[in-house]
Amino acid sequence: MRRIIGSVFQSLDGVMQAPGGPSEDWTGGFEHGGWLWPLDDEATGEWIGELFGGAYDLLLGRKTYEIFAAYWPYVSGEEAPIADAFNRVGKYVLTRGQDLLDWENSHRLASIDAIAEIKRSDGPDLIIQGSSTLYPALLEAGLLDRLTTLTYPLVLGSGKRLFGAGTPPRSLRLVRHSVSPKGTIIAHYEPDGAVRTGSFLTIEPSEREKARQQRMKVEG
């Protein structure tokens, strides 16, 4: 059985849109494309090298696939080894449409059930890069094995977020972490079941507290 491993570049407010360049994705009028570049450093580069250092296939949403397919097949120079690897590995693309998937070794997956079937098969780990739309459904289905977030010290205010609408409540367990010289927090999480709750209250609610709670019920 394969593992599904997510890796995300995000701001402090959870925005992961267009880290690589100004023209990467300006959906919704996003104006801060390329925000990662000034904050990149050796430590984050080492993690990316570790992530892609072994055998893997890629698991992508349609829009991230389109970004990759329009870039990596045409790369040469210093990035050629990455491009060669990305061209060679399997690309599994979650899309309900009939979009052309003409990048070599690309495979269409029409549903989360299809992802589950690939996960059960023999083969290398499936790595997610970008693809914000995948995470809510993968969490809901219990298919995500590990999530690494690289959280950069900036706030973007708007844009596509890692956990957007429709994300189910889940607990995660921190299994490893580090901080880069430029302040990027690299944190590795694994699923840890349902969200657990409790209370720090040690007394019965006062009449004032009861009134506050009643107002919340009315005001919403």
N, C-alpha and C positions, 0 to 999 in steps of 0.2 A: 504493500500500500504506500502511496506517495504522501508526502506532507504538502500542505499549502502554506506558504510563508509570504506574508505581506511586508513591504518596506515602503515607508512613506516619508517624504520631505514635507514638513508643515511649519507654519508660523505658530506663535504662542496662542493665537486665537483659532487654531485648527484649520487654517486655509492651506490647501495643497495645490491650488491652481497655478499652472504655468511657472514652475520654478526655474525652468531651463533657459527661457529667453522671451523677449517682448512679443514675438509673433507666435508663440507656442499655442496659446489658447486665450483669446480675448472675449470668450463667451460672456454675455451679461455686462459687457463694457468694462471688463477687468483691465486695469491700467498698470499693474505692477509686475507684469511678466518679466522673468529674469531676476527675481528677488533673491534667489539663492546664491548667485555668482559672487557678490562681494563678501559673503560669509563662508565660502568654501575653504577648507583647510585640509591639512594632511591627515588628520584623524578621521574626518568623514570619508576621505578618499580611501583610507585603509579599510573602513567598514564595507564600502561598496566592493572593494577587491575581495574581501572575505565572502560577501554574499554571493558573488558570481564566480568564485574561485573553483568551485567543483562542478559536478554535473547538474543540470537543471533544464527545465522547460519554462516557458513564460505563460502566465495566465493573465489575460488582458480584457478590459472592456473595449467596446468598439472605438470610442474616440481616442483612447490611448493607442490602440492598434494603428489607427490612421496616422497619428503623429509619428510613431516609430517607423511605420512602413514608408513614410515619405522622407525619412531621414537616414536611417541606418544602412539601407542598401547602397547608398551613394557616398558613404564616408570613406576617406582614405587618410593617410598620415598617421599621427599619434593615436587616433582613436580606432585605427583599422583592426587591432585585435578584438576590441569589444564588438565592432561591427561584424567581423567574421563569425564570432560566437553567436550573436543574435540572429544572423542570417541562417546559421546552421541548425539551431535548436528548434524544437517544436513550439509553435505559437498557438495557444488555445484561446479563442476569442468568443466571449459571451455576447451574442447578438441575436435578436429575434428577427432581424431583417435579412435580406438576401444581398447584402453589400458584397462587392467584389473583394475577395481575400486572396490576392495574387502574390503576396510576399511568400517566398518559398517556405515550405513546411508549415503552412498555416492551416488551422482546423476550426471549423465553425461549431460552436456549442449553443444550442437553442434555449437551454434552461439550466437552472441550478441542479436539477436531477442529472443532467448530462455532465456537469462538473463533478458531481459525486461519483458518477461511473468512472470518469477518468482518474479520480483520486484513488479509487479502489484497484486500479490497474497497476501492473508493474511498470517501473520507470523512475526517473529522477524526480526530485522535488519540483513543485510548481511554484514559481516566484511571481508575485504581483508587484509591478512597479507602476505607481500612479493608480489610475482606474478607481476613482472614488466610489463609483456606483456599485462596485462589487461587494464592499464590506458589509452593508446592512444585511444583504441576503445570505452571505457566507456565515455571518454570526448567527442569524436566525436558524440556519440549517446545521450549525455545529461543525462546519467544514474547515474553519480557520485554525491552524495548528500553532502558529506563532505570528506575532506582529511586532515589527521594529519601527519605532517612530524616531525620526531625526527632527527635533524641535528647535527651530532657529530663533534667536533673540530679536524678534520683530513682530509687530502687530499690523495686519493688513486690512482689517475692518470689513472686508467683503470678499466674496469669491467662493469657489467650491470647497467644501469642507470634508474632512475625513469621515466624520460621523454626522451625516445630514438627516433630513426627514426620513422616517421609517426605520431608523436604527433601533433594534431591540435592546432592552436593558440586559447587560451582562457584566459579570465581574472578570477582571483580568489580574494575573499574578505577575509581578515584576521578577524576572529571573536573572537579569544582568543589566548593568548600566555604566555609562561613562560620560564625561563632559569634555568636549573638544576645546582647544586653546581659544577659539573665537566664541565660545559659549553655547555651542550646540549640544543639547542633551540627547544622547543616543540611548534609548531605553528599549529593552526587549521584553515582550509580554507573552504569556500563554493563557489560554482560556481557563477560568476558574469558577464556572458554574453561574448560578443565578445571583442577582444582586441581593445581598443580605442587609437587613436594617436593624436598628436598635434605637435606644433613647438614652440621653444623658440626664433626663428629668428625674429628680429624686422626691418630688412632692406632688400632691394632687393639684390639678389645675385650679388657679384662683378664679374668682368670678370675673375678673378683668380678662383673664386668659380665655375663659369660656366665651365671653362676649367677642373677643378677637377672632376666635375660631368660627363663631357663628357668622360674623361679617364676611369671612373668607368664603363660606359656603354660599352666601347670597351674591357677593360681588364677583366670585370666580377668579 
